[in-house]
Amino acid sequence: MTGRGIDPTRSRIVLLGSASYDDEQLADVPQISANVRDLTAVLTDPGLGGFPGECCVTIPPQATGRAVGQILHRAANEAEDLLLFYFVGHGIPVGRSHELYLALHETAMDAVEYSALRFDTVRGTFLGSRAKNRVIILDSCFSGRAIGTTLSAGQQEVLGQLDIQGTYTLTSAPPNSTALVLADEEHTAFTGRLLSLLREGAPHTGPVVTMQDIYRTLYGRFTAERLSLIHISRRPARTRPQP
């Protein structure tokens, strides 16, 4: 995800998404199953992502919050090069500050804080990892809330100056908007176009697809199709306490 190649064996990828939910207030989204299945296939394809299967973990859709946390912590501890977390599902703003929570299969809308995954907890896990490259991709409603500062079309040149010491966060929707699911498409709008990019590349990309390539290509495609715009940000690294 940088201007150089990633070492797959020293990387860890975690994918999470549930197509159905216990709470009737959370609509089922069948496309989520296809998202997770096909993105896993692309990432572990020897001719595409090239990541070994054991380095790419798909969390079971009915996993509890505790199980999700254990898997994320293990990946963060093991990753030395790339640490990547992909989430697809409902994003829920909670409380007066509208803090972002990520819905799990068991999430209850009358107790979101106790049954969903708090995004800031995920962020903290990433910032504590020794991985050189840390990437979070959120395909959810209100996912832009995960980003403090977003880049508009006129600021895209800033992306070329970003270093890799922090955590890149790529989201499918602005802070106050829902993510797109088009009825005639097998995947959600964001992940479907991400899959096309990873499979087919883009005219301006080289042999290594960078985060800048992904953002610029998806931004251009969403703009051309007049879809809601995606966002990207980089959180500065924090110094980890010494053991």
Secondary structure, 3 states (H helix, E strand, C coil): CCCCCCCHHHCEEEEEECCCCCCCCCCCCCHHHHHHHHHHHHHHCCCCCCCCHHHEEECCCCCCHHHHHHHHHHHHHHCCCEEEEEEEECEEEECCCCEEEECCCCCCCCCHHHHCEEHHHHHHHHHCCCCCEEEEEEEECCHHHHCCCCCCHHHHHHHHHCCCCCEEEEECCCCCCCCCCCCCCCCCHHHHHHHHHHHHCCCCCCCCCCHHHHHHHHHHHHHHCCCCCCEEEEECCCCCCCC
